[in-house]
Amino acid sequence: MKKQYNWSVLIGAAFLMASSAIGPGFLTQTAVFTAQLGASFGFVILLSIILDAIAQLNIWRIITVADKPAQDIANQVFPGLGYFVSFLVFLGGMAFNIGNIAGAGLGLNVLLGVSVGQGAIMSAIVAIGIFVYKESGKAMDLFAKCMGCLKIALALYIAYVSKPPLAEAAIRAINPSQFSFTAVLTIVGGTVGGYITFAGAHRLLDARITGEKNLPVVNRGALSAIGLASVMRLLLFIAALGVITAGGKLDPSNPAASVFRLASGELGYKLFGVIIWAAGISSVVGSAYTSVSFIKSFSPVILKRNREIIIGFIIVSCAIFLAIGKPVKILLAVGAINGFILPIALGVMLIAAYRSKIIATYKQPLLLTILGVLVVGTMTWMSVGAIAQMLSH
């Protein structure tokens, strides 16, 4: 029975990470970059899947072998570093969560005709309900799985009806005609940046799937999570490509919604409402859970009041959104911000993999370390490239 529950937790952790990644920002970024780069965006997605998988395998393995959350590992690498990493991730998670709540509000606006603000409040109440429940870990796993399957099924339908040019997409995925540093940085940042890659790893810690004996299971979970997020990204990309190839013009105020509306009329628009609500609400749950998991080991009070702090985190995110409004720019910016955080977080984990006081007798595979270092270098280089691109515009 225990093995079966572990398997359930593992799938839950994979879906939690993938659901955290597939937020409203993910939908917006995919539509915007498909409009900018056309079929060549396939190359960016392919490159990002490779970078995502390497980063996630390294981080999940090191956290589960060390049997400590990322902030405690960082503090052991260099005293005080864990507080800095936690500050970055917590801040990135809060910014992301404002966008997530906005996206969920937008979904209810499309579905029920309520204002985006009212939709945001209603969605925040649903997310809080999950953490009020005593078995919130199991509830979160089940919720993440249901929302993940729903998003993929609806995106598959839209990808089918938009009649995308699949042959051109396949060619440009290997031989792109244009490229964007900002797109890669934003997509990788929006999939494994900031708090997102830690969502599943910290869930495994809570469920006690740790130690070297569980590494094969951890590898499976890490790659399944990237696989789920990547399937969703590809479906959205080919759906948007079909619409754009047919001459459709995306509405800049809500680019992702216009992909669905142009592909499938009013039905498509309502389906978009369901998808962005599911994306927003599941990302609110993942973001709140993981951001707070970055500070709960710092004080027994935070550990004891973990659930109340998560609920407070959701309420504050909702209040900030109601005060600020307009989220499309936030959603694009946050992916890039989380992309800047990734090389720092991954770099710290790679150093930790070679400290015996952290990982005892565990030996990190050399190939994984070399690839991890390449990802840190690539993401740092792209961060600089993206900043240069932004400054030149």
Secondary structure by P-SEA (a helix, b strand, c coil): caaaaaaaaaaaaaaaaaaaaacaaaaaaaaaaaaaccccaaaaaaaaaaaaaaaaaaaaaaaaaacccaaaaaaaaccaaaaaaaaaaaaaaaaaaaaaaaaaaaaaaaaccccaaaaaaaaaaaaaaaaaccaaaaaaaaaaaaaaaaaaaaaaaaaaaaccaaaaaaaaacccccccaaaaaaaaaacccccccaaaaaaaaaaccccccaaaaaaaaaaaaaaaaaaaaaaaaaaaaaaaaaccccccccaaaaaaaaaccaaaaaaaaaaaaaaaaaaaaaaaaaaaaacccccaaaaaaaaaaaaaaaaaaaaaaaaccccaaaaaaaaaaaaaaaaaaaaaaaaaaacccccccccccaaaaaaaaaaaaaaaaaaaaaaaaaaac
